[in-house]
Amino acid sequence: MTLRIKFAKYGNLKFLSHLDVMRFFQKAIRRAEIDVKYSEGYHPHQLMSFAAPLGVGQTSEGEYFDLEVNSMISTDDILTRLDAQMPEGFKVLHVSLLPPTPPQTRKESLMALVKASDYLVLRKGLAHLPLTNEEFLGKFSEFVKEPEILAVKTTKVGDTEINLAPFIYDVKYDVPPTELTEKYDNGLCIYVKLCAGNENHIRPELLMKAFHSYTGIEYDQYEYQVHRLEAYALKDEELIPIYKFHE
């Protein structure tokens, strides 16, 4: 049996690396006494896989991992027991039981399922950025309408120049921060939905870096706080939240 677990990561725990997050959940699962399935061999490990990892320093309420279990009472029971092990900074939001994979059918990995993610990009308002919020929004609105937005994406095989424009699915300026989003006096918050997944994974920081190149202003990653709202899969030509994919 496979469980799909959605969780939030926020507050000071945003500084944990992906490896630290994995280790934490392995311990939390044991403490919650979940009947998790282990691999075979000399070094057995819990059978779990995560969706697109979050960058260090970013917060989220749209993180996922799949967990193989031998037995369970109910998804509500799993959620309650696992969430009881969460410290401030982690919260289990949803647990679902995936349908069995049909015989002779390859199971699609959680990572391969992700096709898009949406984010809030919050401006912290550091003094060195010489733009008012009104000027910032005006220039950003012009920027995302450009038919060609060139950026250099670093991959395992090297640097590649790509056009970001086709991979920006939506931009909004009236989406308020959520309860788990960090708040700043500056108050500027931009919503973006970007292509994600194995092939064309576009991170918000790449978009903001391209924006700074467009304005001619030096980019500083610490000027922004990124908060992931949700990860999406493609079903019947429509992007839907990962946790609803098998409903």
C-alpha positions in Angstrom: 0.0 0.0 0.0 1.2 3.5 -0.8 0.3 6.6 1.1 0.7 10.1 -0.4 1.5 12.6 2.4 1.2 16.4 2.0 3.0 18.6 4.5 4.0 22.2 5.2 7.5 23.5 6.0 7.8 26.9 7.5 9.4 29.1 10.1 13.0 28.4 11.2 12.8 24.9 9.7 13.0 26.5 6.2 16.8 26.3 6.7 16.8 22.5 6.8 18.2 20.8 3.7 16.2 18.2 1.7 18.4 15.4 3.2 17.6 16.7 6.7 13.9 16.7 5.9 14.1 13.1 4.8 16.0 12.0 7.9 13.5 13.9 10.1 10.5 12.1 8.6 12.1 8.7 8.8 12.5 9.2 12.6 9.0 10.7 12.9 7.5 7.7 11.1 9.2 5.4 13.5 8.0 7.4 16.5 4.5 7.4 15.2 4.6 3.6 15.0 3.5 3.5 11.4 3.9 0.0 9.9 6.2 1.3 7.2 7.7 -1.0 4.5 11.4 -1.4 4.3 13.7 -2.4 1.4 15.4 -5.7 1.4 19.1 -6.4 1.6 21.9 -5.6 4.0 21.0 -2.0 4.5 17.2 -1.8 4.7 15.6 1.7 4.5 12.1 3.0 4.5 10.4 3.0 1.1 9.6 6.7 0.6 10.1 9.1 -2.3 9.7 12.9 -2.3 8.4 15.3 -5.0 10.4 18.2 -6.2 12.6 19.2 -3.2 12.3 22.7 -1.8 15.3 25.1 -1.9 16.9 25.8 1.5 15.5 29.0 3.0 12.1 28.6 1.2 8.8 27.8 2.9 5.9 25.8 1.6 2.5 24.3 2.2 2.7 22.1 -0.8 5.3 19.4 -0.1 4.7 15.7 -0.8 6.2 12.3 -0.3 5.0 8.8 -1.0 5.3 6.2 1.7 5.0 2.4 1.4 3.3 0.7 4.3 2.4 -2.9 5.2 -0.8 -2.1 7.0 -2.9 0.8 8.3 -6.1 1.6 10.1 -7.1 4.7 8.1 -5.6 7.7 6.5 -7.1 9.9 9.3 -5.3 7.8 11.9 -2.0 8.1 10.0 -2.4 11.9 9.7 -3.1 12.2 13.4 -0.3 10.0 14.6 2.3 11.5 12.2 1.2 15.2 12.8 1.6 14.6 16.6 5.3 14.1 16.0 5.7 17.4 14.2 7.6 20.3 15.8 6.8 23.9 15.1 7.8 24.4 11.5 6.3 21.1 10.1 2.6 20.3 9.7 1.0 17.3 8.0 -1.9 18.6 5.9 -3.3 15.6 4.0 -2.9 11.8 3.8 -4.4 9.7 1.0 -4.2 6.0 0.0 -3.3 5.5 -3.6 -5.1 2.9 -5.7 -3.1 -0.3 -6.5 -1.0 -0.2 -9.6 -2.5 -2.4 -12.3 -0.6 -5.6 -13.1 2.2 -5.2 -15.6 2.0 -1.5 -15.4 4.9 0.7 -14.3 4.2 2.9 -11.4 4.8 6.6 -12.1 7.1 8.2 -9.6 5.9 11.1 -7.6 8.7 13.3 -9.0 7.6 12.5 -12.6 4.0 13.4 -11.7 4.8 17.0 -10.9 4.2 19.3 -13.9 3.8 22.8 -12.3 4.1 24.6 -9.0 2.7 27.9 -7.7 4.5 30.2 -5.4 4.2 33.5 -3.6 7.3 35.7 -4.0 7.4 38.2 -1.2 9.6 41.3 -1.3 11.4 41.9 2.0 12.0 45.6 1.3 15.7 45.8 1.8 17.0 49.3 1.3 19.3 48.6 -1.6 16.6 47.9 -4.2 15.9 51.3 -5.7 12.2 50.7 -6.7 9.0 51.6 -4.9 6.3 48.8 -4.8 4.4 50.7 -7.5 7.5 50.9 -9.7 8.3 47.3 -9.0 4.9 46.0 -10.0 4.8 48.1 -13.1 8.1 46.9 -14.4 7.4 43.2 -13.4 4.0 43.4 -15.3 5.9 44.6 -18.4 8.6 42.0 -17.9 6.3 38.9 -17.8 4.5 40.1 -21.0 7.7 39.9 -23.0 7.6 37.1 -25.7 11.2 36.2 -24.9 12.6 36.1 -21.4 16.1 34.8 -21.5 17.8 33.2 -18.5 20.8 31.0 -17.9 19.8 27.7 -16.3 22.5 25.7 -14.6 22.0 21.9 -14.9 24.2 18.8 -14.3 25.5 19.0 -17.9 26.3 22.8 -17.7 24.8 26.2 -18.3 22.0 26.5 -20.9 20.2 29.7 -22.0 16.5 29.2 -22.1 13.4 31.3 -22.8 11.3 31.4 -19.6 8.2 32.9 -21.3 6.5 29.7 -22.3 6.9 28.2 -18.8 5.3 31.1 -16.9 1.7 29.8 -16.7 0.1 32.5 -14.5 1.0 35.7 -12.7 -1.3 37.5 -10.2 -0.8 40.5 -7.9 -3.9 40.2 -5.6 -3.2 36.8 -3.9 -2.8 37.4 -0.2 -0.2 35.7 2.0 -1.4 32.6 3.9 -1.2 31.8 7.6 2.1 30.0 7.0 3.7 32.7 4.8 6.3 34.9 6.5 5.1 38.5 6.8 7.1 41.6 6.0 6.4 45.3 6.5 7.0 45.9 2.8 3.8 44.0 2.0 4.5 43.3 -1.7 3.5 39.8 -2.7 3.4 38.3 -6.3 1.8 35.0 -7.2 3.4 32.9 -10.0 2.6 29.5 -11.5 5.6 28.0 -13.2 6.4 24.8 -15.1 8.0 22.1 -12.9 9.2 18.6 -13.2 12.1 16.7 -14.6 12.3 18.4 -18.0 11.6 22.1 -17.5 11.8 22.9 -13.8 11.6 26.7 -13.4 12.5 28.0 -10.0 11.1 31.4 -8.8 14.7 32.6 -8.1 15.6 32.0 -11.8 12.6 34.2 -12.8 13.5 36.9 -10.3 17.1 36.9 -11.5 15.9 37.3 -15.1 13.7 40.2 -13.9 16.7 42.0 -12.3 18.6 41.5 -15.5 15.7 43.1 -17.4 15.7 46.1 -15.1 19.5 46.4 -14.9 19.4 46.2 -11.1 21.8 43.8 -9.4 20.1 40.7 -8.1 20.2 39.7 -4.5 18.4 36.5 -3.6 18.0 37.7 0.0 15.6 40.4 -1.2 12.9 37.8 -1.6 11.1 35.1 0.3 9.7 32.3 -1.7 6.7 30.3 -0.5 5.4 27.3 -2.4 1.6 27.0 -2.3 1.0 23.8 -4.2 2.4 21.3 -6.7 0.4 20.1 -9.7 0.0 17.1 -11.9 -1.6 17.0 -15.4 -4.8 15.0 -15.7 -7.1 15.2 -18.7 -5.2 18.2 -20.0 -5.8 20.1 -16.7 -3.4 21.0 -13.9 -4.7 19.7 -10.6 -3.2 19.6 -7.1 -1.2 16.4 -6.5 -3.3 15.3 -3.6 -6.4 15.2 -5.9 -4.8 13.3 -8.7 -6.2 9.9 -7.7 -9.6 11.1 -6.4 
